[in-house]
Amino acid sequence: MAMGPNYDEVVLTHGRFQAGAPLLNDVYFEITRFDTDAANILYSGDAVPSVGIIEFNKVNYLTRVGQAIYADTIPIWDRKSGKLTDFTSHFTFIIDTLSQSTYGHGLTFFLAPVDFQIPPNSAGGFLGLFNTTYTDSSHNQMIVIEFDSFVNEEWDPKFEHVGINENSISSAKYTAWNASLHSGDSADVWVSYNSTTQFLNLSWSYGAGNDTEGNYLSHQVDLREVLQERAIVGFSAATGAYAERHILQYWEFNSTLNVAEKSDNKSIGWKLAVGVTVPVGILILAAIAAFYIFWMRPKKPAEKQVETVALTSMNDDLERGAGPKRFSYDDLVSATNNFSSDRKLGEGGFGCVYKGYLSREGITVAVKKISQGSKQGKKEYITEVKIISSLRHRNLVRLIGWCHDQTQFLLVYEFMPNGSLDSHLFGQKSSLEWAVRYKIATGLASALLYLHEEWEQCVVHRDIKTSNIMLDSGFNVKLGDFGLARLMDHELGPQTTGLAGTLGYLAPEYVTTGKASKESDVYSFGVVALEIACGRKAMDSVDPNSDLGLVQWVWDLLGKGELISGVDPKLNKVFDKKEAECLMMVGLWCAHPDRSLRPSIRQAIQVLKFEGAGPNLPMKMPVPMYFAEPGDAEVSSGGGSITYTSIDLIR
């Protein structure tokens, strides 16, 4: 059992094995408060944590979707034994009809495939889970509990209802229910599944729980025939032409999957025979294969053999997991209309990114195609797939899948409708209002906190910049491009990695020594924070009368007592002065030339939330003084990977 930092949650997830004993795959968590810095829930669409609850939809806008999903996948059944999980879930929610006579559309609790994302055109009666292509299909692989507050004549009964849905927008079992009668009231819901009887049971009550009469549904279903072996679990809520407020206040979940291991004498004897015979056979085949490889076939360069081993190992690791899936090259050719130019989203030194649509999954994606013959591109492909496939956080771009087919290397990501941050700050896309900018800065900091402190290993990104910061439909941050990332032990200091990244975002000590660290990532964050506040590029000559870069220009403004004058003029002086000053001070603090005087990303977050004291910075920017120590990397040697602009993307 472990307590997460700064949020009220108890989590118990474990799998353990002893000879002759059941193998347990248990998941238990209880969340009494949904905090903004917690990594246990992934948010998409409009959904956001707010003062301890989850708000799913922006009620001032129409046709909205919001989802909140538990960050870890849940084991549902075991293919080898055929065993099914038992699970229970208890949650509390509110639907507020906002004193309107017509409202909609509802809130759901659901289990879905691990690669599920909000489908396009899924607002309104589709409840963020379906669309016209997939309203009733076994490909959906979903179980849904719906509190449906709007009657859609095409598939709903002729009244508002609570329903249990199996792979369909239509409820297999339902009962009448009226949202307006309990508008603003907290509903307590219990969902349970019994693997022996295969009954999914649902009950709910309001207030003191004395109105449960008739508030009960039951549906018999074999989850092995509906769900994948592992699933995600969470909530989805949607509005359409009419709106209502959807709130989640509390969530508890418990599941147990017991897999018995047989150990009778016959099975032991059989296993012993196999244990002896199979290895001998394998040794013989291996000897023949080795003879062929080393004597009959032309020898491959050592580098090619290492790459092949790396790809094979990656295949094995990923295909055993429950994360990103492997796509065929033909799947991605079809999804992108043969990588047509009108689908191109961007182009860089290692290849192009295309918009695609996976018809089987019913989702829009971004497909990154590595240029053929790019050795550095292939190295970054392997790094990215291995690292990002293990990470799950609401502010990280989600890797949906991957493909390498002989000479083709491709990555499939969730599609970001609002593109990259640099296109809004410096490009042709709409300028961002201040509240959105501040949310982006804190969201990026939250992603770094997860990478630096909250995952099992420390992940140093090494290429934090505005073109690698993507924005979803709600302008929520999604940090991407992990091709240069490195894994490090939490207790270790800076590690020699070779110089890589983008000029303007590189910490001075990293340039000098070639040693990447959490502090060099924090420096990059500081530069981005200043770009967000000032609307100016890190490498541009900010002042036409001088050659100062962005960091030194802002520091000079601090010395003159004119810090606020550096805020982006495109905001037309419409911004929160206290937040702007805070963001710029934190930006300078993080971009301090002396890495020992920079804050940790956790300290930076505390100041951005006005929960900690701000930095005491000198009025003049210190001069960095770093000298390479014996044994430090020679950063001028080959293998460096530096980008000069966010447009080139040449590394």
Secondary structure as GFF3:
##gff-version 3
##sequence-region A 1 651
A	DSSP	beta_strand	2	3	.	.	.	ID=ss1
A	DSSP	beta_strand	9	16	.	.	.	ID=ss2
A	DSSP	beta_strand	23	31	.	.	.	ID=ss3
A	DSSP	beta_strand	41	45	.	.	.	ID=ss4
A	DSSP	beta_strand	48	50	.	.	.	ID=ss5
A	DSSP	beta_strand	53	55	.	.	.	ID=ss6
A	DSSP	beta_strand	65	70	.	.	.	ID=ss7
A	DSSP	beta_strand	74	75	.	.	.	ID=ss8
A	DSSP	beta_strand	86	96	.	.	.	ID=ss9
A	DSSP	beta_strand	106	112	.	.	.	ID=ss10
A	DSSP	three_ten_helix	124	126	.	.	.	ID=ss11
A	DSSP	three_ten_helix	138	140	.	.	.	ID=ss12
A	DSSP	beta_strand	143	148	.	.	.	ID=ss13
A	DSSP	beta_strand	161	166	.	.	.	ID=ss14
A	DSSP	beta_strand	171	176	.	.	.	ID=ss15
A	DSSP	three_ten_helix	180	182	.	.	.	ID=ss16
A	DSSP	beta_strand	186	194	.	.	.	ID=ss17
A	DSSP	beta_strand	199	206	.	.	.	ID=ss18
A	DSSP	beta_strand	216	220	.	.	.	ID=ss19
A	DSSP	three_ten_helix	223	225	.	.	.	ID=ss20
A	DSSP	beta_strand	230	238	.	.	.	ID=ss21
A	DSSP	beta_strand	245	259	.	.	.	ID=ss22
A	DSSP	alpha_helix	265	291	.	.	.	ID=ss23
A	DSSP	pi_helix	292	296	.	.	.	ID=ss24
A	DSSP	alpha_helix	302	320	.	.	.	ID=ss25
A	DSSP	beta_strand	325	326	.	.	.	ID=ss26
A	DSSP	alpha_helix	329	335	.	.	.	ID=ss27
A	DSSP	three_ten_helix	341	343	.	.	.	ID=ss28
A	DSSP	beta_strand	344	348	.	.	.	ID=ss29
A	DSSP	beta_strand	351	358	.	.	.	ID=ss30
A	DSSP	beta_strand	363	370	.	.	.	ID=ss31
A	DSSP	alpha_helix	375	388	.	.	.	ID=ss32
A	DSSP	beta_strand	399	405	.	.	.	ID=ss33
A	DSSP	beta_strand	408	414	.	.	.	ID=ss34
A	DSSP	alpha_helix	421	425	.	.	.	ID=ss35
A	DSSP	alpha_helix	434	449	.	.	.	ID=ss36
A	DSSP	pi_helix	450	454	.	.	.	ID=ss37
A	DSSP	beta_strand	458	460	.	.	.	ID=ss38
A	DSSP	three_ten_helix	466	468	.	.	.	ID=ss39
A	DSSP	beta_strand	469	471	.	.	.	ID=ss40
A	DSSP	beta_strand	477	479	.	.	.	ID=ss41
A	DSSP	beta_strand	486	488	.	.	.	ID=ss42
A	DSSP	beta_strand	495	496	.	.	.	ID=ss43
A	DSSP	beta_strand	500	502	.	.	.	ID=ss44
A	DSSP	alpha_helix	508	513	.	.	.	ID=ss45
A	DSSP	beta_strand	515	516	.	.	.	ID=ss46
A	DSSP	alpha_helix	518	534	.	.	.	ID=ss47
A	DSSP	alpha_helix	550	560	.	.	.	ID=ss48
A	DSSP	three_ten_helix	563	566	.	.	.	ID=ss49
A	DSSP	three_ten_helix	569	571	.	.	.	ID=ss50
A	DSSP	alpha_helix	577	590	.	.	.	ID=ss51
A	DSSP	three_ten_helix	595	597	.	.	.	ID=ss52
A	DSSP	alpha_helix	601	608	.	.	.	ID=ss53
A	DSSP	beta_strand	641	643	.	.	.	ID=ss54
###
